[in-house]
Each structure stands twice: as structure tokens, then as C-alpha cells.
Amino acid sequence: MKLVTFAPKSTNKPTPGILPAVHGSETHYDVVDLSGLGHPTILALIEAGPNALSAARAACSTAPRIPLSEVKLLAPIPRPPRIFAIGLNYLSHAAESKMAVQKVPTVFMKLASAVIGPDEPIVLPAISSQPDYEAELAVVIGKPGYQIAASDAMNHVLGYTICNDVSARDIQLSTSQWTLGKSFPTFSPIGPAIVTADEVPDPHALDISLTINREVLQSANTRDLIFKIPALIEYISSTTPLEAGDIISTGTPEGVGLGRTPQRWLKPNEEVCITIEKVGQLRNPTVAE
């Protein structure tokens, strides 16, 4: 099941929905409208628990459908409760960043105000000369929990989406605290859908890539994550209870602009595209502030 938030062009109102699965000649040319289920947002649907999600799945055959051409897809959770981001979680990326591999996960926050959806422009701030890209697999928490054991962690995962951890490197690296340098408006493109865990049997065996104007700049597989998803959930929840709708962005592989020779920064009028196997494709143009 692919959970989305969309806005009909006729009303511009954010609405929860599902992109139906492809079967035979059926294609993703329409979206299932879940507004009749009584949950005004995808976050509210997730918070309502498994029964609500089962009702949403059943609604695929009965709820109204709207042609995809008549809607705009937004971030699946436009304002997630929290975004936990993981730094240096691929050995190759730690090496290109000239930073040591940590004994525990490097966790920082990205502000929810930075979230945008597919096809929305990444605005490159005037005060930064080093805006960078980072393709990441993101985990969406479905079941809240505190001090979750790694052995139980996957039971708390609703599904997966794509996150571009856009970073102003000159701002980020001017201090040991990374949050502000990674939280400019539009610096968290997320989407286009939350793909539920049943459709991704092994999240640690997914090809992940990023292109800019079709040039491949990142290409890796999530099997290379240093700290796997159960370890991340156990570590984060050991200090703060995880909430339904929280997002954990698991880190980026090598190939970022910071680690290239010469360094390669985002420029206006480019198209950034992240593809993750079984999860989808997230596209965003770039514009100058």
C-alpha cells in the first residue's frame, strides 16, 4: 500500500489517499480518496492504528478515485512529529567526509518546517555557497514505543519513503550542531509515498541512487548501512519515546558534493532525482532564493 497526501487542483486542500497497486493494465493514473474514512490526514490515519490502516486498504476497492492529472502530490506527512536524521551511516560516505566512523549512531534533527513534497522546488539560500544533496531511505514509525529492543523494532515500522537530506555545508560545518544547516525551508524533500513494510521485505537490500540532470552522482545499496534499522530504532528510543509518524532518515552513501573533487554544489535550475528500489522516485527542481 502506498499512502500519499494529495491536493485536488480544484480545492488545493491536503487530502489523505492511496496510490493503487499496478495489476495487469491498471496504472497509477488515479489516486484513491480516503477523506471519507474520518481521518483528515495521513498522520491521523497512522495514529489511529492498525484497524484504520486495514480500513484504508479495504477502501481501495470502494472509495472514490481521482485522476492523478487532477491532483498535486504533497509530502506524505507534510509536518511529521519529528525527523531524526542519521549522519555518516555508510562507510564510504564517512571516508569521503573525512570523519571517523562512530561507535554509536550520529543522530541530528531536521525541522519539520523544512519538509516539501515531490516536484516542489528546493530553494538554495542566498547566505550559503555550498548547498548539497543526500539521497536517503527514510523509515516511518507506525507503532509508538519507548526503549524498544532491536529484536522488536521492525514491528514499529509502518513503512518507507525517500528523503533528500539537503544540507548547506558551510552553515552545517561551521558548528558541531548540524540541525540549522540542514533545516532551511525546502531542505527536506520527502515522498512521493509511504510504501508499507509488507511491500518491502528487506529494507537492507535496496538499490539507492541520485541523479542531477540525469547524471548519476550517488549509487549504492542499503545493505551497506553501518547501523541497520533495528539498531537505529533501539538507540533512538532508548532516550526518547518514538511517536507514530516520526521519520528516521537512515543516512546517505558516498557521492555527495562535499566529497567530490572538485566539490559539486547544487545550482539553480537543476533537477534532483532520487530512486530507491521498491520505494519509488522523488524529483525536485532547484531554484535560487
SEVEX-938925 format. One record per residue: residue in three letters; x, y, z of N, C-alpha, C, CB in turn. Coordinates in steps of 0.001 Angstrom, whole numbers, padded with zeros to 6 digits, always signed. Glycine has a CB too. Layout:
// residues N
ALAXYZXYZXYZXYZ ...
This chain:
// residues 289
MET+000847-001188+000000+000000+000000+000000+000884+001240+000000-000959+000004+001225 LYS+000518+002189-000865+001293+003419-000983+000442+004589-000499+001766+003645-002451 LEU+000742+005065+000703-000013+006150+001316+000526+007492+000830+000052+006063+002857 VAL-000383+008376+000442+000027+009685-000070-000852+010772+000531-000048+009721-001617 THR-000358+011976+000470-001167+013170+000706-001225+013925-000614-000575+014071+001869 PHE-002434+014279-001036-002586+014973-002306-003515+016163-002128-003122+014020-003394 ALA-003421+017088-003044-004307+018254-003055-004992+018313-004418-003515+019583-002759 PRO-006318+018135-004474-007008+018307-005757-006795+019726-006279-008525+018006-005612 LYS-006537+019839-007565-006297+021163-008134-007526+022058-008014-005885+021040-009595 SER-008702+021433-007851-009934+022216-007747-010090+022884-006389-011130+021334-008015 THR-009532+022271-005319-009723+022802-003967-008412+023167-003281-010465+021797-003123 ASN-007308+022550-003706-005986+022769-003085-005952+022319-001630-005602+024247-003168 LYS-006879+021461-001216-006957+021017+000173-006168+019715+000354-008437+020823+000600 PRO-005190+019662+001274-004468+018412+001513-005423+017297+001937-003389+018615+002585 THR-005287+016141+001308-006226+015039+001468-005459+013732+001551-007243+015003+000306 PRO-005833+012820+002460-005148+011527+002515-005606+010611+001385-005393+010851+003868 GLY-004690+009803+000884-005051+008917-000213-004107+007744-000345-005083+009679-001499 ILE-004392+006929-001342-003580+005751-001666-003344+005736-003169-004276+004425-001191 LEU-002124+005425-003564-001855+005097-004953-002073+003597-005108-000400+005520-005380 PRO-003033+003190-005920-003312+001758-006033-002167+000998-006670-004571+001534-006831 ALA-002067-000280-006324-001033-001128-006899-001331-001386-008365-000923-002454-006129 VAL-000285-001692-009098-000444-001990-010518-000782-003466-010679+000843-001626-011315 HIS-001874-003755-011381-002275-005126-011696-002695-005159-013159-003439-005623-010757 GLY-001989-005916-013958-002350-006024-015357-002269-004683-016061-003736-006596-015495 SER-003414-004230-016595-003433-002984-017347-003653-001763-016456-004507-003043-018402 GLU-003930-001988-015160-004174-000862-014254-002872-000104-014009-004778-001356-012909 THR-002955+001206-013992-001762+002019-013786-002028+003055-012715-001323+002697-015094 HIS-000961+003742-012338-001056+004759-011298-001578+006076-011861+000305+004972-010639 TYR-002639+006035-012647-003176+007267-013219-004291+007845-012369-003682+007017-014622 ASP-004543+007253-011215-005541+007811-010316-005096+007613-008872-006922+007162-010557 VAL-005777+008291-007972-005461+008199-006551-006757+007935-005812-004760+009498-006024 VAL-006709+007048-004818-007876+006722-004002-008031+007796-002928-007740+005301-003360 ASP-009215+008370-002840-009513+009435-001877-009975+008806-000572-010594+010412-002431 LEU-009191+008974+000500-009516+008380+001805-010224+009360+002740-008249+007874+002472 SER-010622+010513+002237-011203+011522+003128-012504+011049+003774-011455+012808+002360 GLY-013174+010074+003183-014426+009573+003749-014257+008646+004935-015187+008869+002703 LEU-013017+008307+005285-012787+007380+006398-012772+008066+007756-011486+006654+006195 GLY-012801+009396+007767-012862+010108+009043-011525+010519+009610-013548+009277+010031 HIS-010463+010297+008864-009129+010712+009309-008657+011807+008362-008113+009497+009335 PRO-008517+013020+008832-008276+014143+007917-006895+014164+007288-008486+015418+008638 THR-005950+013449+007868-004572+013448+007358-004004+012037+007412-003675+014423+008173 ILE-002918+011819+006673-002217+010537+006766-001670+010329+008170-001078+010464+005734 LEU-001184+011403+008809-000696+011263+010182-001809+010800+011109-000112+012587+010683 ALA-002998+011374+010983-004131+010948+011818-004484+009486+011550-005361+011846+011559 LEU-004393+009071+010294-004665+007680+009942-003658+006750+010609-004633+007492+008419 ILE-002380+007115+010580-001350+006300+011213-001567+006247+012723+000050+006851+010891 GLU-001865+007392+013307-002078+007446+014755-003269+006615+015193-002269+008877+015200 ALA-004240+006425+014295-005441+005652+014645-005176+004162+014740-006528+005898+013631 GLY-004037+003701+014228-003632+002326+014453-003980+001347+013349-004227+001860+015687 PRO-003703+000058+013603-003833-000978+012575-005231-001103+011972-003441-002291+013151 ASN-006284-000945+012782-007631-001090+012238-007923-000019+011192-008667-001022+013361 ALA-007464+001195+011455-007666+002278+010497-006900+002005+009210-007229+003619+011099 LEU-005701+001461+009333-004911+001144+008143-005554+000006+007353-003473+000770+008536 SER-006133-000958+008050-006845-002042+007362-008055-001500+006615-007286-003126+008364 ALA-008761-000544+007231-009911+000076+006561-009460+000849+005334-010665+001009+007525 ALA-008315+001489+005427-007792+002215+004271-007466+001260+003136-006548+003017+004657 ARG-006875+000137+003476-006554-000866+002455-007827-001367+001777-005782-002049+003080 ALA-008849-001632+002585-010118-002114+002033-010782-001064+001156-011065-002521+003157 ALA-010545+000208+001456-011182+001296+000709-010673+001389-000725-010950+002618+001416 CYS-009576+000712-001031-009046+000774-002394-010074+000306-003426-007780-000073-002502 SER-010982-000572-003017-011959-001104-003967-013288-000356-003936-012201-002565-003685 THR-013476+000544-002966-014785+001199-002837-014728+002725-002829-015447+000736-001584 ALA-013629+003300-002379-013554+004756-002226-013447+005444-003584-012355+005143-001344 PRO-013824+006729-003642-013724+007472-004904-012274+007566-005378-014316+008883-004743 ARG-012118+007648-006693-010794+007810-007289-010754+009109-008092-010440+006594-008192 ILE-009593+009744-008050-009402+010996-008764-008218+010810-009708-009167+012197-007774 PRO-008347+011206-010963-007201+011087-011874-005981+011817-011320-007559+011641-013262 LEU-004838+011177-011443-003612+011764-010904-003307+013096-011572-002434+010804-011085 SER-003759+013265-012796-003531+014523-013507-004290+015689-012892-003925+014374-014956 GLU-005267+015386-012024-006091+016433-011422-005697+016753-009992-007532+016031-011460 VAL-004572+016184-009537-004129+016426-008164-002649+016771-008158-004403+015194-007266 LYS-002220+017340-007045-000809+017564-006786-000401+016711-005597-000512+019069-006526 LEU+000624+015876-005758+001116+015081-004643+001964+015960-003728+001932+013865-005150 LEU+001691+015868-002425+002449+016597-001411+003350+015611-000677+001499+017336-000414 ALA+004128+016077+000275+004842+015153+001155+003808+014275+001846+005727+015921+002204 PRO+004049+012956+001955+003029+012080+002544+002635+012484+003966+003527+010654+002551 ILE+003598+012972+004758+003309+013589+006057+003896+014993+005993+003914+012747+007277 PRO+003096+016002+005655+003646+017341+005450+004331+017939+006677+002560+018253+005013 ARG+003864+017582+007868+004516+018051+009102+004682+016858+010048+003681+019202+009790 PRO+005698+016031+009812+005916+014888+010712+006213+015359+012119+007063+014006+010205 PRO+005862+014557+013132+006169+014964+014511+007647+015307+014685+005778+013855+015489 ARG+008528+014426+014194+009969+014663+014295+010675+013972+013128+010526+014150+015660 ILE+011784+014545+012718+012636+013904+011721+013996+013664+012370+012767+014782+010414 PHE+014303+012403+012638+015617+012014+013140+016476+011658+011932+015520+010809+014157 ALA+017587+012330+011766+018475+012048+010644+019766+011422+011167+018776+013341+009835 ILE+020309+010529+010364+021498+009779+010774+022667+010192+009896+021255+008243+010685 GLY+023742+010598+010520+024925+011016+009787+025951+009903+009673+025546+012214+010450 LEU+026703+009911+008578+027883+009048+008429+027544+007572+008601+028950+009446+009437 ASN+026420+007143+007997+025951+005772+008232+026313+004827+007096+024452+005766+008433 TYR+027134+005273+006163+027757+004397+005168+029265+004603+005299+027242+004708+003689 LEU+030033+003515+005314+031481+003642+005483+032096+004553+004428+032138+002271+005426 SER+031638+004395+003188+032214+005174+002096+031928+006663+002256+031677+004683+000760 HIS+030748+007003+002787+030417+008411+002978+031225+009003+004128+028915+008580+003242 ALA+031418+008223+005200+032257+008709+006295+033672+008997+005792+032295+007681+007450 ALA+034170+008118+004911+035526+008296+004390+035617+009546+003519+035959+007060+003588 GLU+034631+009759+002631+034708+010928+001752+034514+012231+002534+033655+010824+000638 SER+033825+012137+003688+033622+013317+004535+034790+013562+005473+032351+013167+005340 LYS+035750+012618+005447+036946+012701+006305+036561+012759+007782+037791+013938+005934 MET+035578+011929+008124+035122+011843+009509+035197+010394+009980+033677+012391+009652 ALA+035442+010219+011266+035584+008880+011823+034238+008176+011900+036224+008944+013207 VAL+034262+006859+011730+033060+006052+011937+032754+006011+013434+033243+004603+011360 GLN+031527+006333+013778+031157+006436+015185+030840+005069+015788+029960+007363+015344 LYS+031026+004950+017094+030690+003707+017787+029194+003584+018037+031440+003622+019105 VAL+028509+004719+018048+027042+004742+018148+026531+005627+017021+026552+005271+019565 PRO+025262+005531+016647+024763+006353+015546+024905+007846+015826+023311+006022+015273 THR+025240+008592+014775+025259+010050+014827+023859+010533+014468+026347+010657+013855 VAL+023163+011100+015452+021766+011500+015263+021659+013016+015366+020840+010812+016309 PHE+020975+013617+014402+020647+015037+014483+019205+015202+014017+021633+015912+013621 MET+018660+016385+014218+017268+016634+013865+017196+017520+012624+016513+017287+015044 LYS+016181+017268+011815+015805+018200+010759+014436+018754+011123+015794+017508+009341 LEU+014251+020047+011018+012997+020666+011423+011889+020328+010428+013163+022189+011545 ALA+010690+020077+010975+009558+019719+010124+009171+020844+009174+008370+019343+010977 SER+009529+022077+009527+009229+023217+008662+010004+023173+007345+009536+024509+009390 ALA+011012+022289+007242+011807+022166+006026+011190+021200+005013+013205+021712+006374 VAL+010112+020513+005374+009559+019451+004526+008825+020031+003323+008610+018560+005335 ILE+009114+019455+002162+008348+019690+000947+008078+018342+000291+009103+020653-000028 GLY+007245+018339-000743+006894+017115-001425+007531+017001-002789+005421+017013-001554 PRO+007119+015985-003555+007678+015790-004892+007364+016962-005810+007146+014502-005501 ASP+008322+017269-006669+008195+018312-007697+008192+019729-007137+006936+018094-008481 GLU+008244+019885-005821+008356+021223-005248+009819+021664-005309+007823+021251-003775 PRO+010079+022945-005528+011460+023396-005698+012238+023445-004396+011476+024750-006333 ILE+013484+022997-004458+014450+023210-003386+015001+024618-003571+015605+022121-003401 VAL+014809+025459-002565+015261+026851-002649+016666+026946-002066+014280+027813-001897 LEU+017612+027365-002883+019003+027452-002465+019229+028797-001779+019962+027275-003677 PRO+019520+028799-000473+019558+030058+000282+020711+030958-000154+019673+029770+001771 ALA+020434+032246-000172+021435+033212-000620+022653+033244+000296+020820+034596-000703 ILE+022484+032901+001579+023600+033011+002518+024524+031796+002474+023073+033196+003924 SER+024206+030790+001645+025063+029602+001546+025622+029480+000139+024280+028324+001924 SER+026901+029173+000043+027526+028915-001250+027816+027433-001460+028810+029712-001374 GLN+027350+026575-000492+027670+025153-000564+026438+024276-000304+028770+024815+000439 PRO+025338+024468-001046+024180+023597-000868+024443+022216-001479+022926+024233-001501 ASP+024135+021175-000735+024489+019807-001110+023242+018915-001078+025584+019246-000162 TYR+023364+017749-001650+022282+016768-001784+022664+015500-001025+021995+016448-003289 GLU+021661+014756-000554+021917+013475+000108+020712+012568-000079+022226+013675+001621 ALA+020862+011509-000858+019795+010521-001052+019723+009598+000156+020029+009700-002347 GLU+018512+009427+000704+018382+008602+001912+017080+007800+001918+018450+009483+003162 LEU+017164+006565+002402+015979+005775+002732+015463+006239+004084+016297+004240+002746 ALA+014181+006546+004152+013578+007014+005403+012574+005992+005920+012893+008384+005202 VAL+012596+005790+007219+011704+004859+007913+010590+005662+008575+012484+004002+008970 VAL+009359+005216+008417+008226+005882+009049+007714+004995+010185+007090+006179+008009 ILE+007663+005558+011379+007210+004810+012554+005677+004742+012562+007738+005469+013867 GLY+005164+003539+012765+003723+003362+012837+003214+003098+014245+003314+002244+011946 LYS+004002+002371+015028+003601+001990+016388+004514+002707+017381+003668+000430+016588 PRO+003951+003553+018250+004794+004255+019222+005511+003279+020149+003953+005230+020045 GLY+006583+003753+020753+007280+002888+021694+008456+003580+022339+007743+001641+021006 TYR+008807+003084+023511+009922+003621+024298+010812+002465+024689+009422+004398+025564 GLN+012131+002667+024579+013114+001641+024911+012783+000327+024188+013164+001418+026442 ILE+012686+000449+022882+012328-000678+022020+013564-001535+021774+011725-000181+020672 ALA+013443-002824+021997+014551-003734+021716+014718-003896+020210+014318-005108+022386 ALA+015961-004064+019763+016212-004249+018334+015424-005432+017788+017707-004452+018076 SER+015251-006453+018603+014534-007650+018154+013051-007372+017879+014664-008752+019197 ASP+012530-006292+018437+011110-005945+018258+010936-004720+017372+010448-005696+019614 ALA+012034-004141+016931+011978-002827+016288+011151-002817+015006+013370-002353+015985 MET+011267-003855+014193+010578-003831+012902+009065-003881+013061+011039-004992+012042 ASN+008584-004306+014220+007136-004276+014485+006620-002847+014664+006810-005103+015736 HIS+007526-001893+014815+007143-000490+014982+007238+000302+013672+008020+000162+016039 VAL+007652-000369+012600+007832+000291+011311+006548+000188+010494+009020-000330+010537 LEU+006010+001345+010125+004862+001365+009216+005318+001117+007788+004112+002706+009312 GLY+006371+001818+007380+006830+001687+006006+008006+002591+005729+005710+001992+005045 TYR+008195+002878+004440+009407+003562+003998+009071+004639+002974+010408+002560+003406 THR+009886+005673+002951+009767+006705+001943+011168+007180+001588+008875+007882+002437 ILE+011245+008226+000772+012527+008774+000333+012699+010149+000953+012612+008849-001225 CYS+013909+010440+001395+014232+011769+001917+015506+012279+001241+014405+011733+003469 ASN+015483+013530+000836+016692+014206+000379+017150+015109+001523+016439+015031-000954 ASP+018234+014706+002174+018765+015471+003307+019612+016622+002769+019607+014557+004264 VAL+018951+017632+002207+019658+018781+001639+020394+019513+002758+018670+019743+000901 SER+021621+019925+002469+022490+020477+003514+023252+021690+002982+023483+019402+004026 ALA+023265+022758+003751+024138+023900+003457+025448+023635+004194+023481+025291+003898 ARG+026433+023100+003485+027633+022597+004172+028383+023696+004920+028568+021940+003168 ASP+028450+024895+004357+029188+025955+005039+028515+026348+006344+029320+027172+004137 ILE+027186+026264+006391+026460+026546+007638+026560+025344+008572+024967+026888+007350 GLN+026350+024163+008035+026381+022944+008837+027708+022768+009554+026107+021739+007966 LEU+028811+022926+008822+030125+022594+009357+030805+023749+010072+031004+022116+008257 SER+030082+024876+010196+030635+025984+010982+030453+025749+012479+029973+027307+010577 THR+029743+024688+012836+029480+024351+014227+029379+022842+014348+028186+025039+014740 SER+029468+022341+015573+029305+020897+015772+027836+020475+015734+029925+020479+017100 GLN+026931+021435+015743+025498+021141+015735+024963+021331+014312+024729+022058+016750 TRP+024406+020283+013727+024091+020278+012304+022671+020723+011964+024311+018919+011765 THR+021769+020795+012928+020348+020947+012630+020042+022166+011769+019572+021033+013908 LEU+020549+023338+012121+020173+024543+011380+020702+024511+009951+020690+025786+012096 GLY+021899+023996+009749+022454+023925+008406+021727+022953+007499+023885+023546+008479 LYS+020860+022132+008090+020104+021145+007331+018594+021398+007380+020407+019758+007854 SER+018188+022568+007857+016764+022818+008072+016262+024110+007444+016478+022845+009533 PHE+016983+024629+006445+016437+025764+005707+015089+025360+005103+017429+026241+004595 PRO+014204+026315+004846+012959+025973+004154+013249+025202+002862+012149+027250+003842 THR+012510+024124+002660+012580+023217+001490+013734+022230+001558+012704+024026+000219 PHE+014480+022156+002656+015652+021290+002726+015325+019846+003108+016628+021853+003710 SER+014039+019484+003176+013668+018090+003442+012612+017614+002456+013153+017932+004881 PRO+012953+017469+001176+012009+016820+000265+011758+015376+000714+012545+016852-001196 ILE+010476+015009+000791+010091+013671+001238+008970+013173+000337+009646+013676+002742 GLY+008994+011879+000012+007898+011314-000762+008399+010417-001884+007041+012420-001331 PRO+007560+010175-002889+006201+010707-003004+005150+009969-002172+005787+010679-004429 ALA+005509+008770-001679+004543+007952-000931+005251+007276+000232+003870+006890-001853 ILE+004450+006825+001197+004933+005888+002207+004553+004495+001719+004325+006195+003645 VAL+005542+003688+001417+005298+002317+000966+005298+001424+002198+006378+001846-000085 THR+004182+000768+002470+004066-000002+003707+005046-001172+003713+002629-000514+003889 ALA+005415-001580+004925+006508-002533+005119+006262-003867+004421+006723-002770+006593 ASP+004999-004236+004243+004715-005523+003595+005167-005546+002141+003227-005831+003670 GLU+005375-004382+001537+005813-004318+000144+007333-004229+000021+005172-003127-000545 VAL+008024-004161+001169+009490-004068+001162+010021-005147+002106+009989-002624+001599 PRO+010121-006385+001632+010501-007485+002528+011830-007284+003227+010550-008757+001763 ASP+012816-006688+002529+014129-006473+003142+014603-005059+002835+015163-007520+002634 PRO+014437-004128+003780+014879-002746+003532+016388-002591+003483+014331-001840+004594 HIS+017105-003655+003813+018566-003612+003795+019132-004270+002533+019128-004299+005042 ALA+018344-004267+001460+018805-004830+000187+018202-004035-000971+018424-006339+000075 LEU+018251-002706-000858+017616-001837-001840+018656-000982-002552+016565-000947-001169 ASP+018616-000980-003871+019464-000059-004616+018975+001369-004394+019471-000411-006128 ILE+019901+002287-004219+019586+003701-003990+020502+004542-004874+019753+004091-002472 SER+019917+005518-005553+020733+006347-006440+020192+007763-006476+020773+005755-007859 LEU+021057+008687-006882+020668+010089-007069+021286+010590-008353+021107+010972-005863 THR+020462+011286-009128+020957+011943-010335+020645+013432-010268+020334+011311-011606 ILE+021473+014215-010919+021180+015629-011153+021249+015842-012661+022189+016583-010377 ASN+020141+016293-013215+020039+016432-014676+020479+015146-015374+020894+017622-015171 ARG+020044+014012-014779+020261+012654-015310+021686+012140-015152+019897+012621-016760 GLU+022572+012913-014579+023918+012428-014289+023920+011705-012953+024938+013590-014281 VAL+024377+010463-012922+024389+009672-011691+025523+010163-010795+024548+008150-012003 LEU+025158+010621-009601+026149+011110-008646+026239+010235-007396+025819+012534-008249 GLN+025176+009520-007083+025205+008555-005975+024606+007248-006467+024426+009093-004720 SER+025228+006138-006109+024711+004825-006469+025244+003814-005466+025109+004435-007929 ALA+024339+003193-004715+024763+002280-003654+023617+001320-003341+025196+003067-002374 ASN+023749+000602-002251+022712-000315-001788+022614-000197-000281+023012-001784-002216 THR+021402-000285+000239+021207-000118+001683+021824-001245+002503+019735-000027+001991 ARG+022294-002294+001841+022996-003333+002607+024263-002777+003257+023353-004523+001696 ASP+024743-001630+002739+025981-001050+003246+025782-000126+004441+026662-000298+002154 LEU+024552+000005+004926+024324+000791+006134+025149+000229+007292+022824+000807+006497 ILE+025800+001099+008027+026576+000658+009189+025630+000242+010308+027534+001778+009675 PHE+024734+001156+010683+023731+000854+011703+022419+000567+010981+023574+002039+012737 LYS+021947-000673+011088+020729-001070+010414+019516-000493+011147+020635-002604+010324 ILE+018360-000632+010521+017143-000017+011057+016825-000480+012480+015970-000327+010149 PRO+016878-001776+012817+016597-002164+014211+017525-001487+015211+016711-003668+014363 ALA+018805-001366+014866+019759-000717+015780+019436+000760+015938+021203-000889+015272 LEU+019020+001417+014850+018674+002843+014934+017453+003049+015821+018410+003423+013529 ILE+016431+002211+015640+015219+002346+016447+015527+002081+017915+014122+001383+015947 GLU+016318+001051+018191+016678+000747+019580+017432+001923+020198+017537-000541+019654 TYR+018387+002484+019460+019218+003554+020001+018409+004822+020256+020368+003854+019053 ILE+017640+005254+019270+016870+006489+019438+015828+006340+020531+016195+006884+018126 SER+015126+005218+020539+014048+005034+021526+014578+004767+022922+013145+003891+021106 SER+015886+004557+023056+016444+004365+024401+016431+005670+025189+017880+003817+024317 THR+016318+006805+024477+016323+008095+025173+015042+008890+024992+017476+008917+024702 THR+014292+008648+023922+013043+009381+023699+012002+008435+023113+013270+010599+022755 PRO+010779+008455+023618+009746+007590+023033+009480+007971+021581+008441+007675+023850 LEU+009462+006991+020714+009117+007242+019322+007601+007371+019186+009656+006112+018408 GLU+007176+008294+018315+005757+008567+018104+005343+008103+016718+005452+010068+018283 ALA+004058+007789+016575+003527+007461+015256+003742+008638+014320+002027+007093+015336 GLY+004289+008355+013147+004568+009414+012181+005971+009971+012243+003616+010514+012374 ASP+006740+009623+013275+008147+010026+013296+008867+009431+012087+008834+009578+014619 ILE+009842+010159+011592+010639+009706+010445+012088+009578+010868+010507+010684+009241 ILE+012699+008467+010491+014133+008266+010692+014764+008167+009315+014433+006981+011561 SER+015569+009166+008959+016266+009170+007672+017627+008533+007895+016403+010627+007082 THR+017884+007419+007210+018915+006484+007657+020340+006815+007229+018584+005147+007166 GLY+020536+007914+006515+021890+008276+006108+022088+008135+004613+022900+007427+006837 THR+023154+008756+004118+023403+008799+002677+024696+008083+002321+023455+010245+002188 PRO+024763+007488+001133+026020+006873+000681+026966+007900+000080+025738+005777-000340 GLU+028101+007420-000395+029105+008313-000976+028593+008966-002262+030400+007541-001261 GLY+029274+010031-002651+028934+010714-003885+028353+012092-003690+027986+009900-004650 VAL+028261+012545-002437+027725+013881-002190+028700+014936-002702+027445+014089-000685 GLY+028177+016147-002881+029009+017215-003422+030214+017535-002563+028196+018444-003599 LEU+030058+017439-001243+031144+017738-000305+032355+016861-000548+030669+017567+001126 GLY+032133+015594-000907+033229+014644-001012+033850+014534-002387+032762+013324-000603 ARG+033361+015316-003343+033862+015219-004714+035072+016132-004930+032751+015574-005711 THR+035859+015788-005939+036989+016625-006343+036844+016923-007835+038366+015923-006034 PRO+036544+018180-008214+036235+019300-007311+034868+019117-006669+036283+020639-008070 GLN+034638+019848-005584+033344+019756-004906+032230+020229-005840+033347+020592-003599 ARG+031078+019602-005690+029985+019844-006620+028751+020274-005827+029687+018576-007477 TRP+028393+021545-005916+027261+022066-005146+026016+022183-006026+027612+023438-004533 LEU+024855+022136-005395+023616+022352-006123+023596+023756-006724+022403+022141-005201 LYS+023049+023842-007916+022919+025126-008610+021466+025333-009019+023853+025187-009855 PRO+021045+026557-009246+019667+026790-009689+019391+026112-011031+019390+028295-009796 ASN+018127+025776-011226+017638+025229-012496+018184+023837-012794+018001+026161-013627 GLU+018372+023054-011742+018722+021643-011894+017538+020789-011449+020002+021289-011074 GLU+017570+019517-011841+016565+018568-011353+017270+017455-010599+015713+017990-012525 VAL+016904+017299-009328+017469+016256-008484+016460+015106-008429+017804+016799-007043 CYS+016918+013906-008713+016033+012742-008711+016665+011625-007890+015745+012261-010159 ILE+015936+011162-006875+016378+010034-006047+015493+008840-006365+016322+010384-004515 THR+016118+007695-006597+015393+006455-006862+015811+005414-005836+015657+005945-008309 ILE+014826+004813-005173+015099+003706-004251+014225+002528-004667+014826+004118-002752 GLU+014869+001424-004878+014191+000201-005294+013018-000108-004363+015179-000977-005318 LYS+011862-000428-004941+010627-000789-004252+009948+000379-003538+010910-001866-003263 VAL+010624+001523-003442+010066+002665-002708+009589+003756-003662+011108+003238-001737 GLY+010327+003980-004746+009852+004963-005704+010913+005931-006154+008724+005715-005130 GLN+010433+007071-006652+011303+008095-007227+010831+009463-006746+011306+008022-008789 LEU+011759+010264-006262+011472+011601-005741+012241+012611-006580+011855+011722-004223 ARG+011496+013510-007238+012097+014527-008092+011827+015922-007526+011554+014414-009532 ASN+012851+016764-007564+012694+018162-007153+013592+019054-007988+013014+018335-005656 PRO+013061+020150-008521+013920+021140-009176+014594+022013-008122+013103+022014-010166 THR+015579+022776-008544+016252+023726-007648+016059+025138-008190+017776+023390-007507 VAL+015914+026091-007282+015802+027498-007657+016629+028331-006693+014319+027964-007658 ALA+017084+029481-007140+017782+030419-006264+016775+031142-005386+018612+031433-007087 GLU+017191+031471-004170+016320+032216-003267+016016+033594-003851+016970+032350-001869 
